[in-house]
C-alpha cells in the first residue's frame, strides 16, 4: 500500500501529468486534419449572422447535452455517494478528456471516478455502466429506425454484399437491443445469479449498489438517454443547415441515426475518429446531397463542439484532481 509521502507526491504530479497526456492526444487529433486551415477560411467567408446564431445555439445544446449526462450519472451513483451538480459536471467533462486515449470512449469512467471518494470509486465505476448501456440501447434503437427509413437508399450504394451487410446489421441490432434491455432491466437478477459462485463473494461490497438500483432509477436514466439523443441529433441537423446541406428533416434524422449507430459499432480510438466520421458521413449524407464540403464541415463541427471542446475543458480540470482526497498532511494512519 502507498505511504503518506507517496500519496502526497502523486497528488502533486497526477493532475499535471494527466493534463499533458490528454492535451497531447487532443492536439494530435486536431492536427491530423490536414486541410483544417483551408476549411476554417471557407467557413469564415460564408458565415453570416444567421449561421453565427445557429452555431451559438448548438454550443448551448452542447451544455444541455452534458448536463443531461451529468444528471444520468447522479441518478446512477445516488446510492453510493451524493454529489453537487457542479462537481458532477466537472467529473463528466474530465471523463470526456480520458476518452481521447481509449477505444470507443471506454475510459470515460476513469475521469469521472477521480471525483469520487476513494472508498467508493470501484462501486461508482460499476454503476457508470448503467448510463453507458442505456445510451447504447437508445442509439441502436433509433439507428434501426433510421435504417428502415432509408433502407432503399442504402441498398443502392455500390458496396460489395450490401444486402448482406444491411440485413445482418438489422438482425444483429434487433437481437442486441432485446439482449441489452433484458440485461439492463434485470441487472440485479444477473448479479445475483453470478453471486452464487464463491469467486464473486469477494466482490460483494462493490456490486451491492447495483443490486439496490430500483426500476424507477433505471427508467429515469433511460429517459434522460433518449432526451440526450434528441439533443445531439438536433445539433447535427442545425449544423447541416448552417453549412448548406439540403436534406429534409426526416431523412436527416434517419441518416444521423444510422451514422451514430455505425460509430457505436465500429471499434475506434478517438485519435482516428475524425477521419472515420468524415468517411461515414460522406457515404450516408451523400445519398441525399452533393454538398460534400458542407457534409464534412457539419461532421467536423459536431466533433469539435461535442468532443474536442469538452475534452479540452476536461483536460484543464484534471489539473486540480487529487487522487487521494483525504488530508494526507494530517495525522492519519499509513495504509
Secondary structure, DSSP 4 states (H G I P E B T S, - for coil): ---HHHHHHHHHHHHHHHHHHHHHHHHHHHHT-TTHHHHHHHHHHT--HHHHHHHHHHHHHHHHHHHHHHHHHHHHHTTT----HHHHHHHHHHHHHHGGGSBTTTTHHHHHHTTS-GGGHHHHHHHHHHHHHHHHHHHHHHHHHHHHHHHHHHHTS--TTHHHHHHHHHHHHHHHHHHHHHHHHTHHHHHHHHHTSGGGGGGHHHHHHHHT--HHHHHHHHHHHHHHHHHHHHHHHHHHHHTT----HHHHHHHHHHHHHHHHHS--BGGGHHHHHHHHHHHHHTTT---HHHHHHHHHHHHIIIIIHHHHHHHHHGGG--S--S-TTSS----
